[in-house]
Amino acid sequence: MLRQWTAASLFLIAATIAASAHHGWGSYDSTKKFTIEAAVEMVAWQNPHAHVMLKYENATWEVTLAPISRMQRRGLSEEMLKTGAVIKAEGYPSTRREHEMRAERITVDGKVYEMR
């Protein structure tokens, strides 16, 4: 019984930490949708969300994408987002960080990938 309680407690603690680490989408302004079309400067292909850096209006924007598993299920791979590839990202600006956006969808080589 003690073993089950310990395992359940550890799971609960891990789940709480994971949930608090995830920022949620409330920190993006969904009333200010905009689009950036630019060459990829850098890619961070990592969980919980991949990120690409794009130059836009004399600034480098960090674009938060979907979780890797979701993008892969929809046919988007890290190789498609390599440095120099031109993509179009449609999404919402962060209310907390200047030059950050959450992508709703991206277009790579003429194909649209939904991030939600």
Secondary structure, DSSP 8 states (H G I E B T S, - for coil): -HHHHHHHHHHHHHHHHHHHHS--STTB-TTS-EEEEEEEEEEE--SS--EEEEEETTEEEEEE---HHHHHHTT--GGGG-TT-EEEEEEEEBSSSTTEEEEEEEEETTEEEE--
